[in-house]
Amino acid sequence: MNRLTTVIVDDEKQARDGLKVLLACDPEVEVVAVCRNGMQAIDEITRLQPDLLFLDIQMPEINGFEVLSSLSDDILPAVIFATAYDKYALQAFEVHAIDYLLKPFTDARFFEALGRAKQQIQGTQTRRISKRLLSLLNDYRDLHGTDPSVLVHEGEAVRPANDRLVIKSSGKIHLLPVSRIHYFESSDYFVTVYAERQEHMVRESLKSLMARLPENQFFRIHRSLIVNLGMIQTVLPHANGDFRVTLRNGRGLRGSRKYRRALFDKMGV
């Protein structure tokens, strides 16, 4: 029998190490990846397509439900959720007959959940498992929408790698390569992210986005605009000390004089 490939996802090192030790006791299980945040989890699950997933719910930036929502339906593995007490989560798991580990849990409870998952996987019930997961995720979206505060760990957020930016838009997680982002523009309570051949509307402030971007690559040219410096083709003076930026795709953006000198210094002009 092939060993069950397993991925561990938890933002706490002690929890990750504990799960690894417990899983090492079962010769039928092979841990193929250990992830410390949701972004890593999406990458590894998509790449490895494991049989089983131990998934923490409350994590910085991307919570456990959002990880699953970002995966293709056809690669959803069997999942054992790990969570501190959360009334909604526990009720939802019980309604959809999905197993979970309530932190802190005993070794006996862990192996009970693992044994049940192994029986389901080996009994070719993966399609039924996927349907239950999809039903759970649909209920989660209906209840919480895209509210980024739901089921997110209260600790300090994990800063994404400098080559990608986590965007939550339309109920999905998008990992955008920062080199392909042209600019950000705020309007009312939303910010629109303009990237190559795609646009995303997110409920986040420009100030918050700026803090998550590589400092040497993005610059604020207006109170409502952040531009990728690598996308700038020309900068020309405009009336009243303002200036006009033309991007490589031909899009023209107007910058305010408040940011003009700092931009020129940044570009070495």
C-alpha positions as CSV (number, residue, x, y, z in Angstrom):
1,M,0.0,0.0,0.0
2,N,1.2,3.5,-0.8
3,R,1.9,5.8,2.1
4,L,-0.6,8.6,2.6
5,T,1.1,11.9,1.6
6,T,0.4,14.5,4.2
7,V,0.9,18.3,4.5
8,I,1.0,20.1,7.9
9,V,-0.1,23.8,8.0
10,D,0.2,25.8,11.2
11,D,1.6,29.2,12.1
12,E,3.0,28.0,15.4
13,K,6.3,26.1,15.4
14,Q,5.5,24.1,18.5
15,A,2.2,22.9,16.9
16,R,4.0,22.0,13.6
17,D,6.7,20.1,15.4
18,G,4.2,18.2,17.6
19,L,2.2,17.1,14.6
20,K,5.4,15.9,12.9
21,V,6.3,13.8,15.9
22,L,2.9,12.2,16.1
23,L,2.7,11.4,12.4
24,A,6.2,9.9,12.5
25,C,4.6,7.1,14.7
26,D,2.5,5.9,11.8
27,P,4.4,4.1,9.0
28,E,1.4,4.5,6.6
29,V,1.8,8.3,6.6
30,E,4.5,10.3,4.8
31,V,4.8,14.0,5.7
32,V,5.8,15.7,2.4
33,A,5.6,19.4,3.4
34,V,5.3,21.5,6.5
35,C,4.0,25.1,6.0
36,R,4.0,28.0,8.5
37,N,1.4,30.1,6.7
38,G,-1.4,30.1,4.2
39,M,0.6,31.3,1.3
40,Q,3.1,28.5,1.6
41,A,0.2,26.1,2.0
42,I,-1.5,27.1,-1.2
43,D,1.8,26.6,-3.1
44,E,2.6,23.2,-1.6
45,I,-0.8,21.7,-1.8
46,T,-1.2,22.7,-5.4
47,R,2.3,21.3,-6.2
48,L,2.1,18.1,-4.2
49,Q,-1.7,17.3,-4.2
50,P,-1.5,15.4,-0.9
51,D,-3.9,12.8,0.3
52,L,-4.3,14.4,3.7
53,L,-4.0,17.9,5.2
54,F,-3.7,18.9,8.8
55,L,-4.8,22.6,8.6
56,D,-4.8,25.3,11.3
57,I,-7.7,27.7,10.9
58,Q,-6.5,30.8,12.6
59,M,-3.4,32.0,10.8
60,P,-2.1,35.5,9.8
61,E,-2.9,36.9,6.3
62,I,-4.7,33.8,5.0
63,N,-6.8,31.6,7.3
64,G,-7.4,27.9,6.9
65,F,-10.8,28.3,5.1
66,E,-9.3,30.8,2.7
67,V,-6.5,28.3,1.9
68,L,-9.1,25.7,0.8
69,S,-11.1,28.3,-1.1
70,S,-8.1,29.1,-3.2
71,L,-7.5,25.5,-4.3
72,S,-9.1,23.9,-7.3
73,D,-12.0,21.7,-6.4
74,D,-10.4,18.7,-8.0
75,I,-7.4,18.7,-5.8
76,L,-9.0,19.1,-2.4
77,P,-7.5,16.5,0.0
78,A,-9.0,15.0,3.1
79,V,-8.7,17.6,5.8
80,I,-8.4,17.5,9.6
81,F,-8.8,21.0,10.9
82,A,-7.0,22.2,14.0
83,T,-8.5,25.1,15.9
84,A,-8.7,26.8,19.3
85,Y,-12.3,27.1,20.5
86,D,-14.5,28.8,17.9
87,K,-18.2,28.4,18.1
88,Y,-19.0,28.8,14.4
89,A,-16.1,26.5,13.3
90,L,-17.0,23.6,15.6
91,Q,-20.7,23.8,14.8
92,A,-19.9,23.9,11.0
93,F,-17.6,20.9,11.3
94,E,-20.2,18.8,13.1
95,V,-23.0,19.8,10.6
96,H,-20.8,18.7,7.6
97,A,-19.3,15.7,9.4
98,I,-15.8,17.0,9.0
99,D,-13.2,16.0,11.6
100,Y,-11.3,18.6,13.7
101,L,-8.8,18.7,16.5
102,L,-9.6,21.2,19.3
103,K,-6.4,22.7,20.7
104,P,-5.0,21.5,23.0
105,F,-5.7,17.9,22.0
106,T,-4.5,14.6,23.4
107,D,-2.5,12.0,21.5
108,A,-5.5,9.6,21.7
109,R,-7.8,12.2,20.1
110,F,-5.2,12.8,17.4
111,F,-4.9,9.2,16.4
112,E,-8.6,8.8,16.5
113,A,-9.0,11.6,13.9
114,L,-6.1,10.2,11.9
115,G,-7.5,6.7,11.9
116,R,-10.9,8.0,10.7
117,A,-9.3,10.0,7.9
118,K,-7.2,7.0,6.8
119,Q,-10.3,4.8,6.6
120,Q,-12.1,7.4,4.4
121,I,-9.2,7.8,2.1
122,Q,-8.5,4.1,1.7
123,G,-12.2,3.4,1.3
124,T,-12.2,5.6,-1.8
125,Q,-14.5,8.1,-0.1
126,T,-12.5,11.1,-1.3
127,R,-15.3,12.4,-3.6
128,R,-17.7,12.4,-0.6
129,I,-15.0,14.2,1.5
130,S,-14.6,16.9,-1.2
131,K,-18.4,17.4,-1.4
132,R,-18.5,18.0,2.4
133,L,-15.6,20.4,2.2
134,L,-17.2,22.4,-0.6
135,S,-20.4,22.6,1.3
136,L,-18.6,23.8,4.4
137,L,-16.7,26.4,2.4
138,N,-19.9,27.7,0.7
139,D,-21.5,28.1,4.2
140,Y,-18.4,30.0,5.3
141,R,-18.5,32.4,2.4
142,D,-22.3,33.0,2.8
143,L,-21.8,33.8,6.5
144,H,-18.6,35.8,6.4
145,G,-18.2,37.0,2.8
146,T,-14.7,38.4,2.3
147,D,-14.3,40.0,5.7
148,P,-10.5,39.7,6.3
149,S,-10.8,39.8,10.1
150,V,-12.7,36.5,10.3
151,L,-10.7,33.6,11.8
152,V,-7.4,35.4,11.5
153,H,-4.8,35.0,14.2
154,E,-4.4,38.0,16.4
155,G,-0.6,37.9,16.2
156,E,1.5,39.9,13.9
157,A,0.8,39.4,10.3
158,V,3.3,37.5,8.2
159,R,4.9,39.8,5.6
160,P,4.7,38.1,2.2
161,A,7.7,37.3,0.1
162,N,8.8,40.3,-1.9
163,D,8.1,38.7,-5.2
164,R,4.3,38.2,-4.5
165,L,1.5,40.1,-2.9
166,V,-1.5,38.4,-1.3
167,I,-4.8,39.9,-2.5
168,K,-8.2,39.0,-1.2
169,S,-10.8,39.7,-3.8
170,S,-14.3,38.3,-4.7
171,G,-14.0,35.6,-2.0
172,K,-10.7,34.3,-3.4
173,I,-7.0,34.6,-2.6
174,H,-4.7,35.8,-5.4
175,L,-0.9,35.7,-5.2
176,L,0.1,38.4,-7.6
177,P,3.7,38.7,-8.7
178,V,4.6,42.2,-7.8
179,S,6.6,42.7,-11.0
180,R,3.4,42.4,-13.0
181,I,1.4,44.9,-10.9
182,H,1.1,48.3,-12.7
183,Y,-0.5,50.5,-10.0
184,F,-3.0,50.8,-7.2
185,E,-5.9,53.3,-7.2
186,S,-8.1,54.0,-4.2
187,S,-11.8,55.0,-4.5
188,D,-14.2,55.3,-1.6
189,Y,-13.6,52.3,0.7
190,F,-11.9,50.1,-1.9
191,V,-8.6,49.9,-3.8
192,T,-8.3,48.6,-7.4
193,V,-5.2,46.7,-8.2
194,Y,-4.2,46.9,-11.9
195,A,-2.0,44.2,-13.1
196,E,-1.2,42.6,-16.4
197,R,-4.6,41.6,-18.0
198,Q,-6.4,41.6,-14.7
199,E,-7.9,43.9,-12.1
200,H,-8.9,43.2,-8.6
201,M,-10.9,45.3,-6.1
202,V,-9.9,44.9,-2.5
203,R,-11.2,46.3,0.7
204,E,-7.9,47.6,2.1
205,S,-6.3,51.0,2.5
206,L,-3.4,52.3,0.3
207,K,-1.4,52.8,3.5
208,S,-1.9,49.1,4.5
209,L,-1.0,47.9,0.9
210,M,2.1,50.2,0.8
211,A,3.4,48.6,4.0
212,R,3.2,45.2,2.3
213,L,5.0,46.2,-0.8
214,P,8.8,46.2,-1.6
215,E,9.9,49.7,-0.6
216,N,12.3,50.0,-3.6
217,Q,9.8,49.0,-6.2
218,F,6.6,51.0,-5.4
219,F,6.0,54.7,-4.8
220,R,3.0,56.8,-3.9
221,I,2.5,59.6,-6.5
222,H,-0.9,60.8,-5.2
223,R,-3.0,60.3,-2.2
224,S,-5.0,57.8,-4.2
225,L,-2.3,56.3,-6.4
226,I,0.7,53.9,-5.9
227,V,2.8,53.1,-8.9
228,N,5.3,50.3,-9.8
229,L,8.4,52.3,-10.6
230,G,9.5,49.6,-13.0
231,M,6.4,50.3,-15.1
232,I,7.1,54.0,-15.5
233,Q,8.0,55.1,-19.1
234,T,8.0,58.9,-18.8
235,V,7.4,61.6,-16.2
236,L,6.4,65.1,-17.5
237,P,5.6,68.3,-15.6
238,H,2.0,69.4,-15.4
239,A,0.1,72.5,-14.3
240,N,0.5,73.8,-10.7
241,G,3.6,71.8,-10.0
242,D,1.8,68.5,-10.6
243,F,3.3,65.9,-13.0
244,R,2.1,63.2,-15.4
245,V,3.3,59.6,-15.3
246,T,3.0,57.5,-18.4
247,L,3.3,53.7,-17.9
248,R,4.6,51.2,-20.4
249,N,1.1,50.1,-21.3
250,G,0.3,53.7,-22.3
251,R,-1.8,54.5,-19.3
252,G,-1.4,58.1,-18.0
253,L,-1.6,58.9,-14.3
254,R,-1.5,62.3,-12.7
255,G,0.7,62.8,-9.7
256,S,0.5,65.6,-7.2
257,R,3.3,68.1,-6.5
258,K,3.5,66.8,-2.9
259,Y,5.2,63.7,-4.1
260,R,7.1,65.1,-7.1
261,R,10.5,65.9,-5.5
262,A,10.5,62.6,-3.6
263,L,9.7,60.7,-6.8
264,F,12.5,62.4,-8.8
265,D,14.9,61.7,-6.0
266,K,13.8,58.1,-6.0
267,M,14.4,57.8,-9.7
268,G,17.7,59.7,-9.6
269,V,16.4,62.6,-11.7
